[in-house]
Amino acid sequence: MCSFNKIVGLNINNSFVGEPPEIDHNRLTFCDIRGSSVSYVTLPAKADQAMELSWEFGTEHPKELSAPLTFILINCSNNNVVIFPDHETRNTGATLLTAPVDWVGTQTVLY
């Protein structure tokens, strides 16, 4: 099973509760934490629903530095998700993400 299928399977089996089913965000799994983590993450808000995300690499390993990062923005108020697949590589250290206009004022989390 590829890593993506493994995580999807874990989330389908463990993250939905209630009737009708809703996502319990505390039960979501996004990775198996192999390799090093980024550190000193900042996420200041900008104009027009933009968020300027920055981080320190947390590694000197060439494969980890060149690895693409996928960001998942979850709207906790309505259980909607925006996925930014392979949005940046770890060694860029920063990116700009934009949330949908109708998400203004809702609680969100970013993974």
ABEGO torsion letter per residue (X at the ends): XBAAAAAAAAAAAAABBEOBBBBBAAABBABAGBEBBBBGBBBBBBBGGBBBBBBBAGBABAAAAABBBBBBBBBAAAGBBBBBBGABBAAAGBBBBBBBAAABGBBBBBX
